[in-house]
Amino acid sequence: TAKSGSVTGATISRNAGLMAFIHQTPEKPPDIYVSSLRNFSPRKLTEINAEFPKLPMGKTEPVSWKSKDGKTVEGLLTYPINYDKARRYPLLLNVHGGPAGVFVQSFTAAGTVYAIQALAQEGYAVLRPNPRGSSGYGMSFRFANHNDWGYGDYEDDIAGVDKVIEMGVAHPDSLCVAGWSYGGFMTSFIITKTKRFKAASVGAGVTDLVSFTGTADIPGFLPDYFDGQPWDQLDTYLKHSAMFNVKGVTTPTQILHGEKDVRVPISQGYELHNALKQQGCPTEMIVYPRTGHGPQEPKFILDMGKRLIAWFNRNLGRTRQAGTE
């Protein structure tokens, strides 16, 4: 049935008798279904990925927790393959973009930078939270990060990490964090606020809200969130920028960025990379040619995923897939 998972592309027939849609779950890739509207009983029409090998997959389930201020926050937790309740595992906190994006129960083996099932194969648990500012939870929740990037949403994310530790899944000394765009912003901001994470990967992250507003192709974006331009709200822009809070950061940080990114210009990555280098913080920056705000070429998507896992493994001292006792 289509009672769980993600439904997109719904289309109603001319006589309003049938509905076709695309359905997927964390374990099953997208396929087309059709159902009567009078008696909803979906029937699968396609088997698009039938010839692909069916590899072991880590289970994904919804989880919820209370943030510091009492807000209920939801997310998706993917377990490592061959999960053993007697062991604790390294955890990746994967922050979505937007910040109005949202993680839904879509197929977790799709080809993305943050290849959830590749991480599960490597022995990682992955938490994908939907902090305040995410879509799908009502207007109040959607705008709860107004004038508050890096603070309330940070508490939402950290409370989620603590939840997974309390569940006995994650080892508190084997935490990593990564995200793209706004997720990259949050990753860069997290490393200025805590040293709990052993490694970070910033993907096309907004690191300097002032210079971003003057160079991005959406100059009105941040003024809408922060009630004015940088020259009107300078203290606020500085408070919420990783670049003006970066002193003392020690978390090993990887930076991935597209050379042709006009949404989050590559200078945002260079600023953070140079600041970390100047302080002796372990860092690497990989620049992808021909690439805008997100990789499109399969070889770059694959390369990013491999580099991400290698960076985490190296900084966690891991040489093989295994849980942490």
C-alpha positions, -999 to +999 in steps of 0.1 A: +000+000+000+010+037-001+002+043+036+038+050+044+068+064+024+066+094+001+040+102-026+048+127-054+035+136-088-002+128-081-024+132-112-062+128-115-078+113-145-102+134-167-133+117-153-119+120-117-121+083-112-085+074-110-053+088-095-018+080-106+013+088-085+049+080-077+055+061-045+087+052-027+098+042+008+133+042+024+138+006+012+119+007-021+128+029-051+102+051-069+075+034-090+042+045-106+010+034-089-026+038-099-058+036-078-095+043-079-104+074-059-136+059-047-118+028-032-082+036-026-062+004-033-030+013-051-017-011-079+019-009-090+023-003-127+061-002-130+091-021-118+118+004-130+147-009-109+139-046-112+173-055-127+194-037-101+209-060-075+192-059-041+219-052-016+215-053+022+200-020+035+199-004+069+164+001+083+150+036+084+124+047+109+109+080+121+120+093+155+109+123+175+123+142+205+119+173+226+142+203+219+156+225+246+126+248+246+101+219+246+093+219+208+087+185+194+111+177+165+110+148+141+136+132+119+146+099+102+171+075+117+188+050+094+206+021+112+238+005+100+233-028+082+235-058+105+226-036+134+234-051+168+216-036+198+245-046+220+268-022+201+271+015+197+278+030+163+293+062+148+266+087+139+263+112+111+241+142+117+229+151+082+213+185+080+190+194+050+191+225+029+166+253+026+163+260+055+128+252+044+137+217+031+123+186+047+135+150+050+107+126+039+106+088+037+121+086+002+144+059-012+177+059+008+199+043-018+195+071-044+227+086-058+233+117-037+263+133-020+250+120+013+245+084+002+226+071+033+229+034+025+266+037+016+271+051+051+250+023+065+272-002+046+302+015+063+287+009+097+273+044+103+239+054+117+225+085+101+201+110+117+183+134+094+164+159+115+137+183+105+145+212+128+124+244+131+123+262+098+115+229+079+085+227+057+055+203+064+049+211+100+027+242+098+034+279+095+044+285+131+071+258+129+082+269+094+089+305+106+103+296+140+138+302+128+131+338+119+161+359+131+174+327+147+196+307+123+221+287+143+204+289+177+170+273+181+176+250+150+210+241+165+193+230+197+168+209+177+196+191+159+217+185+190+187+172+210+182+147+181+217+135+185+213+132+222+181+112+215+200+087+194+227+083+220+200+077+247+185+050+224+218+032+227+224+034+189+251+061+187+285+063+205+289+098+220+326+099+210+320+090+174+298+118+160+301+135+126+281+163+109+274+172+073+250+192+052+246+211+019+236+248+014+217+257+046+229+223+059+264+235+052+256+267+071+245+247+100+275+224+098+299+254+098+280+270+127+279+238+148+317+235+148+319+271+163+295+261+191+307+226+202+336+202+200+314+171+203+318+162+166+350+144+155+346+155+119+325+178+097+318+182+060+305+215+048+288+213+014+283+247-004+277+263+030+268+299+038+296+308+062+295+346+061+260+361+060+273+396+051+294+387+021+268+361+010+241+388+008+264+409-014+275+381-038+247+355-041+221+355-069+193+359-042+204+391-024+170+395-008+170+360+008+187+368+041+171+402+046+138+385+047+150+362+075+168+389+095+145+419+091+169+440+071+201+444+051+235+439+067+240+476+071+208+478+091+213+447+112+250+442+112+253+428+148+226+402+139+244+391+107+277+388+126+261+368+154+247+342+130+278+338+108+303+311+114+331+333+100+327+358+129+326+330+155+353+308+140+381+316+165+391+284+184+375+259+161+394+226+162+370+201+145+385+186+113+364+201+086+361+191+049+347+217+025+330+206-008+320+234-033+311+238-069+333+262-089+303+278-107+280+281-078+261+314-080+235+305-052+262+301-026+294+316-042+326+296-038+341+325-018+319+312+011+339+280+011+373+298+007+366+321+037+360+291+060+389+271+046+414+299+050+402+307+085+406+271+096+440+268+080+452+300+097+443+285+131+459+251+124+426+233+123+427+202+101+408+210+069+406+202+032+387+219+004+377+202-028+365+223-057+344+207-085+347+223-120+316+231-140+295+226-109+268+249-097+248+247-065+250+209-063+267+182-084+250+170-116+278+149-131+277+113-118+314+111-114+314+141-091+285+128-070+304+095-066+336+113-058+319+135-031+304+105-014+337+086-013+356+116+000+329+122+026+331+087+040+369+087+038+371+120+057+349+106+085+367+073+087+401+089+089+391+113+116+373+087+136+403+063+133+382+037+115+397+013+090+368-011+087+330-011+091+322-020+126+302-008+156+320+009+185+319-011+216 
